Amino acid sequence: MKITIAAGFLLCGAAVAFAQSHYSGMESREIKNLSSQQIADLKAGRGMGMALAAELNGYPGPMHVLDLADRLALSAEQRAATQSLMAEHKARARTLGEQLVDAERDLDKPFARRAAAADTIDAATRRVGLLQAELRAEHLKTHIAQTVLLSGDQVQMYAVLRGYATDGTPDVEQAPLGGNTPHRRH
């Protein structure tokens, strides 16, 4: 009998643990779809991995270029241009980030009030999606603009310093000035 009761308690405990969602705890968030860290990152204009397609395919980002400025042997002109690019980018990214946080809040509100309706959700989700796309494009375009400011050797050194080229011979070659696509060496 004692074994049966103990087994029953174990099964009940397992059922409760199994039924609990990995979303548990998120219901207390101000905006359910965004963590407090994501809100802070969006408002600060941080990349949040939005430019990985650029970064990992040979298009350096200005923040990391500035971090590596001495090792990349940036000229005074390159450093100034990169600082200007970064400042302009941060301003645009912060604005878009704030707008995205507001759009997510607006999407959350009707659900929080228990007044969500299918006909009003389309516009709200479309606004969120459009802002996400604009913000990601901003981050990606900034990597393109940064790449044009560097020499081919600097782009290659960046890849080595960031750990993307492990054999010391990176495979990224600088596009001609004014171009927007680094070419791969074969």
C-alpha positions in Angstrom: 0.0 0.0 0.0 2.8 2.4 1.0 4.5 1.7 -2.4 1.3 2.4 -4.3 0.8 5.7 -2.5 4.4 6.7 -3.1 4.2 5.8 -6.7 1.0 7.8 -7.0 2.7 10.9 -5.6 5.6 10.5 -8.0 3.3 10.2 -10.9 1.4 13.3 -9.9 4.6 15.2 -9.5 5.8 14.1 -12.9 2.5 15.0 -14.5 2.6 18.5 -13.0 6.2 19.0 -14.1 5.4 17.6 -17.6 2.3 20.0 -17.9 4.3 23.1 -16.9 5.2 25.2 -20.0 8.6 26.5 -20.7 6.8 29.8 -21.0 6.1 29.7 -17.3 7.2 33.0 -15.7 6.9 35.0 -18.9 3.3 35.9 -18.1 4.6 38.6 -15.8 6.5 40.4 -18.6 5.4 43.9 -19.5 5.3 42.9 -23.2 4.8 39.2 -23.4 6.8 38.7 -26.6 9.9 40.6 -25.4 12.1 40.0 -22.4 13.4 43.0 -20.5 16.9 42.3 -22.0 15.4 42.4 -25.5 13.6 45.6 -24.8 16.8 47.2 -23.5 18.8 45.9 -26.5 16.2 47.2 -29.0 16.1 50.6 -27.3 19.9 50.8 -27.2 20.2 49.9 -30.9 22.2 46.7 -30.3 22.4 44.2 -33.1 20.9 41.1 -31.4 22.3 38.9 -34.2 20.3 40.7 -36.8 23.4 41.1 -39.1 24.8 37.6 -38.9 24.2 37.1 -42.6 26.6 40.0 -43.2 29.0 39.4 -40.4 29.6 35.7 -41.1 29.9 36.2 -44.8 32.7 38.8 -44.8 31.0 42.1 -44.1 32.5 43.6 -41.0 30.4 45.6 -38.5 31.5 49.1 -37.4 31.4 48.4 -33.6 33.8 45.5 -34.0 35.9 47.4 -36.5 36.3 50.2 -33.9 37.1 47.6 -31.2 39.9 46.3 -33.5 40.9 49.6 -35.0 44.6 49.4 -33.9 45.0 45.8 -35.0 43.3 46.6 -38.3 45.6 49.6 -38.7 42.8 52.0 -39.5 43.8 55.3 -40.9 42.6 58.5 -39.2 40.1 58.9 -42.1 38.8 55.3 -41.8 38.4 55.7 -38.0 36.5 58.9 -38.4 34.3 57.5 -41.1 33.6 54.4 -39.1 32.8 56.4 -36.0 30.4 58.6 -38.1 28.8 55.4 -39.6 28.4 53.9 -36.2 26.8 57.1 -34.7 24.3 57.4 -37.6 23.5 53.7 -37.5 22.9 53.7 -33.7 20.5 56.7 -34.0 18.5 54.9 -36.7 18.6 51.6 -34.9 17.5 53.1 -31.6 14.6 54.9 -33.3 13.5 51.7 -35.1 14.0 49.7 -31.9 11.8 52.1 -29.9 9.1 51.8 -32.6 9.3 48.0 -32.5 8.9 47.9 -28.8 5.9 50.2 -29.1 4.4 48.0 -31.8 4.9 44.9 -29.7 3.3 46.6 -26.8 0.3 47.6 -29.0 0.0 44.0 -30.2 0.0 42.8 -26.6 -2.6 45.2 -25.3 -5.8 43.7 -26.7 -4.7 40.3 -25.5 -4.0 41.7 -22.0 -7.4 43.3 -21.9 -9.0 40.0 -23.2 -10.3 42.0 -26.1 -8.3 40.5 -29.0 -10.1 40.0 -32.3 -8.9 38.4 -35.5 -9.8 41.4 -37.6 -7.6 43.8 -35.6 -4.6 41.5 -35.2 -3.6 41.5 -38.9 -2.6 45.2 -38.9 -0.8 45.0 -35.6 1.3 42.0 -36.6 2.0 43.5 -40.0 3.4 46.6 -38.3 5.6 44.5 -36.0 6.9 42.5 -39.0 7.6 45.6 -41.1 9.5 47.2 -38.2 11.5 44.0 -37.6 12.4 43.9 -41.3 13.4 47.6 -41.4 15.5 47.2 -38.3 17.3 44.1 -39.6 17.9 45.8 -43.0 19.4 48.8 -41.1 21.9 46.5 -39.4 22.7 44.7 -42.6 23.1 47.8 -44.7 25.5 49.2 -42.0 27.8 46.2 -42.5 27.8 46.8 -46.3 28.7 50.5 -45.7 31.5 49.5 -43.3 33.0 47.0 -45.7 33.4 49.7 -48.4 35.4 51.8 -45.9 38.0 49.0 -45.5 40.8 47.6 -47.8 40.7 44.0 -48.8 43.6 43.3 -46.4 41.7 44.8 -43.5 38.6 42.8 -44.3 40.8 39.7 -44.4 42.5 40.6 -41.1 39.1 41.3 -39.5 38.0 37.7 -40.4 41.1 36.3 -38.8 40.8 38.5 -35.7 37.1 37.6 -35.2 37.9 33.9 -35.6 36.1 33.3 -38.9 39.3 32.4 -40.8 41.1 29.8 -38.8 43.9 28.9 -41.1 45.3 32.5 -41.4 44.3 32.8 -45.0 40.8 34.2 -45.0 38.8 33.7 -48.2 37.2 37.1 -48.4 38.4 39.7 -50.9 37.4 43.3 -50.8 34.9 44.5 -53.4 36.0 47.5 -55.5 35.3 50.9 -53.9 31.7 51.7 -54.4 30.8 48.0 -54.9 28.8 46.3 -52.3 29.8 42.7 -52.5 33.1 41.2 -51.3 34.2 38.5 -53.6 35.3 35.0 -52.5 38.7 33.7 -53.5 38.6 30.3 -55.1 
